[in-house]
Amino acid sequence: MGAKNKSKGGGSNDDSGKGGKGGGGLKPATSINVRHILCEKHSKKEEALEKLRNGSKFDDVAREFSEDKARQGGSLGWKTRGSLDGAFEKTAYELEPSSTGSPKYAEVKTGFGYHIIMVEGRK
């Protein structure tokens, strides 16, 4: 009866190997060039996402939808690790760099609202 717990010693859960969590092999960065679209309401964020899915450029959508002071197409510029909201930063540092014309983006909710984030560069 007690044989259920016996199969735990398989060893496939070893984190000391290479690769991590399938993040495409991004090298650790100390700073990122980041853009975002900030929306107070979930429905507005969904509208912005729909535009991105339909091929609109990230900076154009940011100018139209973002509710923060980053008027340059949502650009926050180069940000070092530790200088951003924790949840925002964690999400941003996991993103692959991309261009505003074909952005790779992610969403995160912070105390400021709903963010759609893209990263243009890492160093």
N, CA and C of each residue as an Amber inpcrd file, in Angstrom:
protein
   369
   0.7980000  -1.2140000   0.0000000   0.0000000   0.0000000   0.0000000
   0.8360000   1.2720000   0.0000000   1.9330000   1.2890000   0.7400000
   2.7320000   2.4950000   0.8530000   3.7150000   2.6940000  -0.2790000
   3.5340000   2.0780000  -1.4330000   4.4900000   2.1610000  -2.5350000
   4.3570000   3.4380000  -3.3590000   3.3400000   4.2370000  -3.1100000
   3.1200000   5.4490000  -3.9080000   4.2790000   6.4350000  -3.8300000
   4.8500000   6.6300000  -2.6690000   5.8930000   7.6330000  -2.4780000
   7.2820000   7.1400000  -2.8550000   7.3990000   5.9260000  -3.3190000
   8.7130000   5.3520000  -3.5950000   9.3770000   5.9200000  -4.8510000
   8.6180000   6.3670000  -5.8200000   9.1790000   6.7590000  -7.1100000
   9.7490000   8.1750000  -7.1160000   9.9570000   8.7730000  -5.9720000
  10.4210000  10.1610000  -5.9130000  11.8990000  10.3270000  -6.2980000
  12.7130000   9.2810000  -6.2200000  14.1460000   9.4390000  -6.4130000
  14.6210000   9.4000000  -7.8520000  13.8340000   9.8130000  -8.8110000
  14.2010000   9.7530000 -10.2240000  15.3070000  10.7080000 -10.6280000
  15.4610000  11.8310000  -9.9730000  16.5680000  12.7380000 -10.2270000
  16.3760000  13.6890000 -11.3940000  15.2040000  13.7890000 -11.9860000
  15.0180000  14.7020000 -13.1160000  14.7330000  16.1270000 -12.6540000
  14.6960000  16.3540000 -11.3610000  14.3900000  17.6730000 -10.8230000
  15.6420000  18.4340000 -10.4150000  16.7800000  18.1230000 -11.0290000
  18.0590000  18.7140000 -10.6540000  18.2470000  20.0580000 -11.3550000
  18.2870000  21.1360000 -10.5780000  18.4210000  22.4750000 -11.1550000
  19.8600000  22.8660000 -11.4490000  20.8330000  22.0330000 -11.1100000
  22.2260000  22.4170000 -11.2950000  22.6710000  22.3090000 -12.7530000
  21.8290000  21.7360000 -13.5920000  22.1610000  21.6030000 -15.0170000
  22.0540000  22.9240000 -15.7450000  22.1790000  22.8700000 -17.0620000
  22.1310000  24.1120000 -17.8510000  20.7070000  24.4340000 -18.2820000
  20.4930000  25.6380000 -18.7170000  19.2500000  25.9800000 -19.3850000
  18.2160000  26.7180000 -18.5700000  17.9530000  26.3310000 -17.3480000
  16.9130000  27.0160000 -16.6030000  15.5470000  26.6570000 -17.1280000
  14.6400000  27.6410000 -17.1950000  13.2300000  27.3990000 -17.4490000
  12.8450000  27.6490000 -18.9080000  13.6030000  27.1610000 -19.8520000
  13.2210000  27.2790000 -21.2630000  13.0060000  28.6970000 -21.7380000
  13.7310000  29.6690000 -21.2160000  13.5390000  31.0590000 -21.5920000
  14.3030000  31.4580000 -22.8360000  14.6440000  30.4990000 -23.6920000
  15.3410000  30.8240000 -24.9210000  16.8070000  31.1330000 -24.7100000
  17.3500000  30.8460000 -23.5490000  18.7680000  31.0270000 -23.3010000
  19.2080000  32.4750000 -23.2240000  18.3990000  33.3530000 -22.6520000
  18.7940000  34.7510000 -22.4980000  19.9290000  34.8610000 -21.5010000
  20.9320000  35.6270000 -21.8550000  22.0220000  35.8760000 -20.9170000
  21.5240000  36.8480000 -19.8510000  22.0240000  36.7170000 -18.6260000
  21.6150000  37.6680000 -17.5920000  22.0040000  39.0920000 -18.0000000
  21.1130000  40.0230000 -17.7420000  21.3790000  41.4200000 -18.0850000
  21.3450000  42.2580000 -16.8180000  22.0950000  43.3470000 -16.8190000
  22.0370000  44.2660000 -15.6860000  21.1720000  45.4800000 -16.0110000
  20.9170000  45.7070000 -17.3170000  19.9940000  46.7780000 -17.6780000
  19.2720000  46.4240000 -18.9810000  18.0910000  47.0050000 -19.1220000
  17.2720000  46.7640000 -20.3170000  16.7370000  48.0900000 -20.8430000
  16.5580000  48.1360000 -22.1580000  15.9050000  49.2700000 -22.8010000
  14.4520000  48.8460000 -22.9810000  13.5580000  49.4580000 -22.2150000
  12.1960000  48.9350000 -22.1080000  11.1490000  49.9680000 -22.5200000
  10.0730000  49.4720000 -23.1240000   8.8950000  50.2850000 -23.4450000
   7.6980000  49.6440000 -22.7800000   6.6990000  50.4570000 -22.4640000
   5.4730000  49.8610000 -21.9380000   4.2660000  50.6820000 -22.3490000
   3.1190000  50.0260000 -22.2330000   1.8250000  50.6740000 -22.3950000
   1.1450000  50.4730000 -21.0510000   0.7720000  51.5630000 -20.3940000
   0.1400000  51.4870000 -19.0780000  -1.3280000  51.8860000 -19.2100000
  -2.2050000  51.0000000 -18.7680000  -3.6410000  51.2810000 -18.7870000
  -4.2090000  51.0610000 -17.3900000  -5.0560000  51.9950000 -16.9750000
  -5.6730000  51.8700000 -15.6610000  -6.7260000  50.7700000 -15.6650000
  -7.4550000  50.6570000 -16.7700000  -8.5540000  49.7010000 -16.8390000
  -8.1820000  48.4930000 -17.6840000  -8.6250000  47.3350000 -17.2330000
  -8.3860000  46.0750000 -17.9390000  -8.9340000  46.1360000 -19.3630000
 -10.1110000  46.7290000 -19.5340000 -10.7370000  46.7780000 -20.8630000
  -9.8940000  47.5910000 -21.8400000  -9.2780000  48.6690000 -21.3600000
  -8.4330000  49.4900000 -22.2330000  -7.1660000  48.7320000 -22.6190000
  -6.6060000  47.9830000 -21.6560000  -5.4260000  47.1560000 -21.9420000
  -5.7840000  46.1180000 -23.0090000  -6.9680000  45.5360000 -22.9030000
  -7.3980000  44.5380000 -23.8910000  -7.5270000  45.1580000 -25.2880000
  -8.0130000  46.3970000 -25.3560000  -8.0910000  47.1120000 -26.6470000
  -6.6930000  47.2890000 -27.2410000  -5.7470000  47.6900000 -26.3910000
  -4.3680000  47.8950000 -26.8460000  -3.7700000  46.5750000 -27.3330000
  -4.0110000  45.4930000 -26.5960000  -3.5130000  44.1710000 -27.0070000
  -4.0870000  43.7610000 -28.3510000  -5.3570000  44.0490000 -28.5600000
  -6.0090000  43.7090000 -29.8340000  -5.3180000  44.4220000 -30.9960000
  -4.9800000  45.6980000 -30.7900000  -4.2660000  46.4540000 -31.8310000
  -2.9130000  45.8100000 -32.1310000  -2.1880000  45.4150000 -31.0640000
  -0.8840000  44.7710000 -31.2560000  -1.0440000  43.4550000 -32.0110000
  -2.0480000  42.6670000 -31.6350000  -2.2840000  41.3780000 -32.3070000
  -2.6140000  41.5760000 -33.7890000  -3.2170000  42.7090000 -34.0990000
  -3.5800000  42.9920000 -35.4990000  -2.4540000  43.6620000 -36.2710000
  -1.2560000  43.7360000 -35.6760000  -0.0910000  44.2090000 -36.4150000
   0.2790000  45.6630000 -36.2390000  -0.3760000  46.3870000 -35.3470000
   0.0180000  47.7770000 -35.1080000   1.3810000  47.8170000 -34.4220000
   2.1390000  48.8880000 -34.6970000   3.4550000  49.0410000 -34.0780000
   3.2860000  49.3800000 -32.5960000   4.2050000  48.8320000 -31.7800000
   4.1140000  49.0150000 -30.3320000   4.1120000  50.4910000 -29.9480000
   5.0130000  51.2760000 -30.5460000   5.1020000  52.6910000 -30.1650000
   3.8470000  53.4680000 -30.5520000   3.2110000  53.0930000 -31.6860000
   1.9560000  53.7600000 -32.0870000   0.8430000  53.4590000 -31.0920000
   0.7480000  52.1960000 -30.6830000  -0.2820000  51.7960000 -29.7190000
  -0.0200000  52.4840000 -28.3690000   1.2470000  52.5960000 -27.9860000
   1.5910000  53.2660000 -26.7290000   1.1600000  54.7300000 -26.7580000
   1.3990000  55.4030000 -27.8860000   1.0110000  56.8160000 -27.9800000
  -0.5020000  56.9720000 -27.8420000  -1.2470000  56.0050000 -28.3820000
  -2.7010000  56.0940000 -28.3630000  -3.3000000  55.6730000 -27.0140000
  -2.7540000  54.6390000 -26.3840000  -3.3990000  54.0400000 -25.2220000
  -2.7280000  54.2860000 -23.8830000  -1.4060000  54.4870000 -23.8520000
  -0.7100000  54.5370000 -22.5720000  -1.1180000  55.7540000 -21.7620000
  -1.3150000  55.5570000 -20.4610000  -1.7850000  56.6170000 -19.5780000
  -0.6890000  57.1490000 -18.6670000   0.5670000  56.9200000 -19.0600000
   1.6400000  57.4730000 -18.2350000   2.3430000  58.5870000 -18.9870000
   3.4410000  59.0690000 -18.4270000   4.1350000  60.2190000 -19.0010000
   5.1010000  59.8440000 -20.1150000   5.2740000  58.5540000 -20.3780000
   6.2110000  58.1200000 -21.4140000   5.5890000  58.3470000 -22.7910000
   5.6690000  59.5480000 -23.2570000   5.0240000  59.9210000 -24.5240000
   5.8140000  59.4670000 -25.7540000   7.0770000  59.1040000 -25.5840000
   7.8990000  58.6910000 -26.7210000   7.6150000  57.2370000 -27.0910000
   6.3590000  56.9490000 -27.3930000   6.0080000  55.5920000 -27.7790000
   6.1640000  54.6010000 -26.6450000   5.9860000  55.0670000 -25.4240000
   6.0630000  54.1910000 -24.2620000   7.4630000  53.9200000 -23.7640000
   8.4530000  54.5980000 -24.3350000   9.8390000  54.3150000 -23.9610000
  10.1530000  54.7840000 -22.5440000  10.7160000  53.8750000 -21.7600000
  11.2140000  54.2260000 -20.4280000  12.7310000  54.3640000 -20.4500000
  13.3450000  54.0290000 -21.5980000  14.7920000  54.1150000 -21.7370000
  15.4850000  52.9380000 -21.0570000  16.7720000  53.1080000 -20.8080000
  17.5680000  52.0590000 -20.1590000  17.2930000  52.0770000 -18.6680000
  16.9170000  50.9280000 -18.1300000  16.6300000  50.7940000 -16.7040000
  17.5030000  49.6930000 -16.1190000  18.1300000  49.9950000 -14.9900000
  18.9790000  48.9870000 -14.3460000  18.1400000  48.1220000 -13.4180000
  18.6690000  46.9340000 -13.1550000  17.9980000  46.0010000 -12.2510000
  17.8200000  46.6670000 -10.8870000  16.6070000  46.5780000 -10.3500000
  16.3310000  47.1780000  -9.0510000  15.6850000  48.5450000  -9.1250000
  15.5670000  49.1140000 -10.3230000  15.0210000  50.4700000 -10.4390000
  13.5440000  50.4870000 -10.8400000  12.9560000  49.3150000 -11.0350000
  11.5650000  49.2310000 -11.4830000  10.7180000  48.4930000 -10.4530000
   9.3970000  48.6060000 -10.5830000   8.4810000  47.8250000  -9.7670000
   8.8480000  46.3390000  -9.8810000   8.8210000  45.6230000  -8.7780000
   9.2780000  44.2370000  -8.7400000   8.6210000  43.3250000  -9.7670000
   7.2920000  43.3430000  -9.8280000   6.5750000  42.4730000 -10.7650000
   6.8750000  42.8820000 -12.2130000   6.9090000  44.1900000 -12.4680000
   7.2200000  44.7170000 -13.7980000   8.6200000  44.2730000 -14.2050000
   9.5710000  44.4570000 -13.2980000  10.9650000  44.1380000 -13.5960000
  11.1560000  42.6510000 -13.8810000  10.5470000  41.8010000 -13.0720000
  10.6730000  40.3520000 -13.2580000  10.1880000  39.9590000 -14.6570000
   9.0440000  40.4850000 -15.0470000   8.4800000  40.1870000 -16.3650000
   9.3680000  40.7440000 -17.4730000   9.8020000  41.9900000 -17.3150000
  10.6000000  42.6430000 -18.3590000  11.9270000  41.9250000 -18.5900000
  12.6000000  41.5070000 -17.5160000  13.8970000  40.8530000 -17.6630000
  13.7860000  39.4530000 -18.2660000  12.5820000  38.8930000 -18.3080000
  12.3910000  37.5800000 -18.9260000  12.0670000  37.6780000 -20.4140000
  11.8520000  38.9000000 -20.9070000  11.4800000  39.0900000 -22.3150000
  12.7020000  39.1110000 -23.2310000  12.5330000  38.5290000 -24.4100000
  13.5590000  38.6350000 -25.4440000  13.4730000  40.0200000 -26.0780000
  14.5970000  40.6160000 -26.4470000  14.5460000  41.8930000 -27.1560000
  13.8230000  41.7390000 -28.4970000  13.0940000  42.7810000 -28.8770000
  12.3790000  42.7750000 -30.1530000  12.2350000  44.2090000 -30.6320000
  11.6510000  44.3770000 -31.8170000  11.4720000  45.7220000 -32.3790000
  10.0220000  46.1580000 -32.2300000   9.7940000  47.4640000 -32.3160000
   8.4290000  47.9770000 -32.1770000   7.5490000  47.5020000 -33.3350000
   8.1560000  47.1860000 -34.4830000   7.3930000  46.7230000 -35.6390000
   6.8810000  45.2970000 -35.4830000   7.6450000  44.4460000 -34.7970000
   7.1590000  43.0950000 -34.4970000   7.5540000  42.7510000 -33.0650000
   6.8290000  43.3720000 -32.1220000   7.2040000  43.2660000 -30.7150000
   6.8910000  41.9030000 -30.1050000   7.7670000  41.4730000 -29.1900000
   7.4780000  40.3570000 -28.3000000   7.1490000  41.0230000 -26.9750000
   5.9340000  40.8530000 -26.5140000   5.5030000  41.5950000 -25.3350000
   4.8840000  40.6700000 -24.3010000   4.7600000  41.1990000 -23.0960000
   4.1500000  40.4670000 -21.9910000   3.3020000  41.4430000 -21.1910000
   2.4060000  40.8880000 -20.4110000   1.5240000  41.7090000 -19.5880000
   1.8540000  41.4910000 -18.1180000   1.6450000  42.5460000 -17.3380000
   1.7890000  42.4200000 -15.8840000   0.9050000  43.4790000 -15.2320000
   0.3510000  43.1490000 -14.0670000  -0.4430000  44.1170000 -13.3110000
   0.3820000  44.5490000 -12.1080000   0.4630000  45.8570000 -11.9030000
   1.1620000  46.4010000 -10.7340000   0.2120000  47.3730000 -10.0280000
   0.7040000  48.0310000  -9.0190000  -0.0800000  49.0430000  -8.3260000
  -0.4070000  50.2410000  -9.2110000   0.3140000  50.3830000 -10.3250000
   0.0800000  51.4990000 -11.2520000  -1.0370000  51.1870000 -12.2400000
  -1.2890000  49.9010000 -12.4820000  -2.2990000  49.4970000 -13.4480000
  -1.8250000  48.2990000 -14.2460000  -2.3450000  48.1870000 -15.4630000
  -2.0060000  47.0730000 -16.3530000  -0.9330000  47.5230000 -17.3340000
   0.1420000  46.7720000 -17.4020000   1.2410000  47.1020000 -18.3060000
   1.3310000  46.0640000 -19.4120000   1.6390000  46.5360000 -20.6080000
   2.0930000  45.6730000 -21.6920000   3.5400000  46.1120000 -21.9140000
   4.4690000  45.1770000 -21.7990000   5.8950000  45.5130000 -21.7980000
   6.5760000  44.8990000 -23.0040000   7.5120000  45.6320000 -23.5910000
   8.4340000  45.0560000 -24.5750000   9.8370000  45.5680000 -24.2810000
  10.8270000  44.8010000 -24.6740000  12.2250000  45.1540000 -24.4190000
  12.9300000  45.3040000 -25.7570000  13.6280000  46.4230000 -25.9400000
  14.3560000  46.6620000 -27.1950000  15.8240000  46.2630000 -27.1290000
  16.3820000  46.2270000 -25.9200000  17.7820000  45.8710000 -25.7950000
  18.1270000  45.4280000 -24.3970000  19.2180000  44.6560000 -24.2870000
  19.7090000  44.1740000 -22.9950000  21.2230000  44.3540000 -22.9480000
  21.7340000  44.6910000 -21.7720000  23.1950000  44.7140000 -21.6120000
  23.5800000  44.4560000 -20.1780000
